[in-house]
Amino acid sequence: TDVADRPEFADRRTTREIDGQRLTGWFTEDFTWSELSTLRARERLPQVRGASTRFDGRYPLVRLRDLLGMLAEAAPAPSGVPVRLVAEVKHATYFASIGLPLDELLAAELAPWAAAHPGRLVVEAFEQTVLGQLQQRGLPAEYVYLLEKAGSPADLVARYGRAALSYAGHLTTAGLARLRAAGIDGISVDTALLVKAAPKETDRPGSAWHSIGGGLAASDLVDRAHAAGLGVYTWTLRPENRFLPAPCRVGSTGAAHGDWHSWFGALMRTGLDGVFADHPDLALEVRAAL
């Protein structure tokens, strides 16, 4: 947003430690909604997506309840499938530590909509604890666990310190089975956990990676997760060279579009159940060509 250019909020700039990282800036918990509603949105990656900056300052923020209203009025897609909502819960452990229990707040906001629109809500988080809390509150949803390619979940680090189970530990065959037994419906992972520039161990006996051509290799994660009864999603499909593996880059400019068609297609051909994409039209184009 344009908060950094708003002199009336200059004194709100501060430094906090969130999930083990010291961050300096402006934090939502220090604002009222009436204050937030005066801010205007800006392109998050202006160096990469300069064309999008022409929209800077045009649009306000949208509250979750406003979005729910839009979804309630939205017509189904041409296929007849209704528009669904994926709600990602961020930094739940941190917010709980400052007296803002996101499970309680989110359940209160989403429960009426979810009850009126069954099968249309997905809730996801990088912390399994908050997903379990929302389940205990009876929020009807599909529950998806987000996993990074490195590190450990913040809720487990807060509880166990260095002994916390890593994200990689959740992605073992035993770890996937534990997630399903705990009521998790799916996992959503970094694209690099599914497809990447072929590593040295590609196609070797016992390797999780197999060559799929074009200098790329795919892992066996989708098959193992499906075998455990979990859906699989990935994030985030982007067309710019900066976000593509080396075999799919075209030219030397990070902001230029590379061979996104091959990249998106390679991910979709792993058999996963859904993708997140900054350019949905491009993702749909690739899906239609499979």
C-alpha positions in Angstrom: 0.0 0.0 0.0 0.9 3.7 0.1 1.3 3.7 3.9 5.0 4.8 3.7 3.9 8.0 1.9 1.2 8.9 4.5 2.6 11.4 7.0 -0.2 10.8 9.4 1.0 7.2 9.9 4.7 7.9 10.0 4.9 7.3 13.7 3.4 3.8 13.3 6.6 2.5 11.6 8.3 0.1 14.0 10.3 -3.1 14.3 8.8 -6.4 15.5 10.0 -10.0 15.7 7.6 -12.3 13.8 8.3 -16.0 13.5 11.9 -15.5 14.3 12.5 -12.6 11.9 13.0 -8.9 12.8 10.8 -6.9 10.4 10.6 -3.1 10.2 7.6 -1.4 8.7 3.9 -1.0 9.4 1.7 -3.7 11.0 -2.0 -4.3 10.6 -2.6 -4.7 14.3 -1.6 -1.1 14.9 -4.4 0.3 12.7 -8.2 0.5 12.9 -10.2 -0.5 9.9 -11.2 3.1 9.3 -7.5 4.0 9.0 -6.8 1.0 6.8 -9.7 1.9 4.5 -7.9 5.2 3.6 -4.9 3.4 2.1 -4.5 2.5 -1.5 -3.1 -0.6 -3.1 0.2 -0.6 -5.1 2.0 -3.2 -7.2 4.1 -5.4 -4.9 6.8 -6.1 -7.5 7.3 -2.8 -9.4 10.8 -3.7 -10.6 9.4 -6.9 -12.2 5.9 -5.7 -13.2 6.3 -2.1 -14.1 3.2 -2.1 -16.3 1.1 -2.8 -13.3 2.2 0.3 -11.5 -0.2 2.4 -13.7 -2.9 1.1 -11.3 -1.1 2.3 -8.2 -3.3 4.4 -6.0 -6.6 3.6 -7.7 -8.0 0.9 -5.4 -8.7 0.6 -1.7 -8.2 -2.5 0.5 -11.0 -5.0 0.7 -12.0 -6.7 3.9 -12.7 -10.4 4.1 -16.4 -9.7 4.8 -16.6 -7.6 1.6 -15.0 -10.4 -0.4 -17.6 -12.8 1.1 -20.3 -10.6 -0.1 -18.9 -10.5 -3.6 -18.6 -14.3 -3.7 -22.1 -14.7 -2.5 -23.3 -12.7 -5.5 -20.8 -14.2 -8.0 -22.3 -16.3 -10.9 -20.9 -19.8 -11.4 -18.2 -20.3 -14.0 -19.3 -21.4 -17.5 -18.7 -24.9 -16.4 -21.3 -24.5 -13.7 -18.7 -24.8 -10.9 -19.3 -22.1 -8.3 -16.4 -19.8 -7.3 -14.6 -21.1 -4.2 -12.6 -19.3 -1.6 -9.1 -20.2 -0.4 -8.4 -18.4 2.9 -4.8 -18.5 4.0 -4.1 -17.9 7.7 -0.8 -16.2 8.2 1.4 -15.9 11.3 -1.2 -17.4 13.7 1.3 -18.1 16.5 2.5 -14.5 16.4 -1.0 -13.0 16.4 -2.1 -15.3 19.3 0.9 -14.1 21.3 -0.5 -10.5 21.1 -4.0 -11.4 22.0 -5.5 -11.8 18.5 -6.5 -15.5 18.1 -7.0 -15.9 14.4 -8.9 -19.2 14.8 -11.6 -17.5 16.8 -11.7 -14.4 14.6 -11.7 -16.3 11.3 -14.3 -18.8 12.4 -16.7 -16.1 13.5 -16.2 -14.4 10.1 -16.4 -17.4 7.9 -18.8 -19.8 9.6 -22.0 -18.2 8.3 -20.8 -18.0 4.8 -19.4 -21.5 4.8 -22.6 -22.9 6.1 -24.6 -21.1 3.5 -22.2 -22.2 0.7 -21.2 -25.8 1.4 -18.1 -27.2 -0.3 -16.8 -23.8 -1.3 -14.3 -23.0 1.4 -10.7 -24.0 1.7 -8.5 -22.9 4.6 -4.8 -23.2 4.5 -1.8 -22.3 6.7 1.9 -22.9 7.3 1.0 -23.9 10.9 -1.0 -27.0 11.5 -2.0 -25.8 15.0 -4.4 -23.2 13.7 -5.9 -25.6 11.2 -6.7 -28.0 14.1 -8.2 -25.1 16.1 -10.5 -24.2 13.3 -11.5 -27.8 12.8 -12.3 -27.9 16.6 -14.5 -24.9 16.1 -16.5 -26.8 13.5 -15.7 -24.6 10.6 -16.8 -26.6 7.5 -13.9 -26.4 5.1 -11.2 -28.4 3.2 -8.0 -28.0 5.3 -4.7 -27.7 3.4 -1.3 -27.6 5.0 1.2 -25.2 3.4 4.9 -26.4 3.3 8.0 -24.5 2.6 11.0 -26.2 0.8 13.2 -25.5 3.9 12.9 -24.7 7.6 10.3 -25.6 10.2 6.8 -24.4 11.0 6.6 -21.4 13.3 4.1 -23.0 15.7 6.4 -26.0 16.2 9.5 -23.9 16.6 7.6 -21.8 19.3 6.7 -25.1 21.1 9.8 -27.2 20.6 12.6 -24.9 19.5 15.4 -26.6 17.6 13.7 -30.0 18.1 10.8 -28.9 15.9 9.9 -31.2 13.1 11.0 -29.6 9.8 8.8 -29.1 6.7 10.9 -31.9 5.1 9.9 -34.2 8.0 6.2 -33.7 7.2 6.9 -34.7 3.6 8.2 -38.2 4.3 5.8 -41.0 3.6 5.2 -41.4 7.4 4.8 -37.6 7.7 2.1 -37.5 5.0 0.3 -40.3 6.7 0.3 -38.4 10.0 -1.1 -35.3 8.4 -4.0 -37.3 6.9 -4.7 -39.0 10.2 -4.9 -35.6 11.8 -7.7 -34.5 9.5 -5.6 -32.6 6.9 -7.2 -32.8 3.5 -4.3 -31.7 1.3 -0.9 -30.1 1.1 0.3 -27.1 -0.8 4.0 -26.8 -1.6 6.6 -24.6 -3.2 6.9 -25.5 -6.9 10.5 -26.5 -6.4 9.3 -29.5 -4.3 7.5 -30.8 -7.4 9.6 -29.8 -10.5 13.0 -28.1 -10.8 16.1 -28.0 -12.9 17.3 -31.6 -12.9 19.5 -32.3 -9.9 22.5 -34.7 -10.0 20.6 -37.6 -8.5 17.9 -37.5 -11.2 17.0 -41.0 -12.4 19.5 -42.7 -10.1 18.2 -45.8 -8.2 16.3 -44.7 -5.1 16.1 -41.1 -6.2 12.8 -39.2 -5.7 13.5 -37.3 -9.0 13.0 -38.4 -12.5 13.8 -36.6 -15.8 10.8 -35.1 -17.7 12.8 -33.5 -20.5 13.9 -30.0 -21.2 16.4 -30.0 -18.4 13.7 -30.5 -15.8 13.0 -33.2 -13.3 9.8 -34.1 -11.3 9.7 -35.6 -7.8 7.5 -38.4 -6.6 5.7 -36.2 -4.0 2.4 -36.0 -5.8 2.1 -39.7 -6.1 3.1 -40.3 -2.4 0.7 -37.7 -1.2 -2.2 -39.1 -3.2 -1.4 -42.5 -1.9 -1.7 -41.1 1.6 -5.2 -39.6 0.7 -4.0 -36.0 0.4 -4.8 -33.5 -2.4 -1.8 -31.6 -3.7 -1.5 -28.0 -4.7 1.4 -25.7 -5.6 2.4 -22.0 -5.5 3.0 -19.8 -7.2 3.1 -20.0 -11.0 4.6 -16.9 -12.5 5.8 -16.2 -16.0 8.8 -13.9 -15.5 12.3 -15.3 -15.8 13.0 -14.3 -12.2 10.7 -17.0 -11.0 11.5 -19.7 -13.5 14.1 -22.5 -13.2 17.2 -22.0 -15.4 16.1 -24.3 -18.3 12.9 -22.2 -18.8 14.5 -18.7 -18.8 14.6 -16.8 -22.1 17.1 -13.9 -22.4 18.9 -12.2 -19.6 16.2 -9.9 -18.2 14.5 -11.1 -15.0 11.3 -9.2 -15.7 10.9 -10.6 -19.2 8.6 -13.6 -19.7 10.4 -16.9 -20.2 9.1 -20.2 -21.3 6.3 -20.2 -18.8 4.2 -22.5 -21.0 6.7 -25.4 -20.6 7.1 -24.6 -16.9 3.4 -24.5 -16.1 2.8 -27.6 -18.1 5.6 -29.6 -16.4 4.0 -28.8 -13.0 0.5 -29.7 -14.1 1.6 -33.0 -15.6 2.8 -34.2 -12.2 -0.9 -34.9 -11.6 -1.5 -32.4 -8.9 -5.0 -31.1 -8.0 -4.6 -27.4 -8.4 -2.2 -24.4 -8.7 -2.0 -20.9 -7.6 -1.0 -18.5 -10.4 -0.5 -14.7 -10.5 -1.8 -14.8 -14.1 -4.8 -17.2 -14.1 -5.4 -16.7 -17.8 -2.0 -18.2 -18.6 -2.6 -21.1 -16.2 -5.9 -21.8 -17.9 -4.3 -21.6 -21.3 -1.7 -24.3 -20.3 -4.4 -26.5 -18.7 -6.5 -26.4 -21.9 -3.5 -27.6 -23.9 -2.7 -30.6 -21.7 
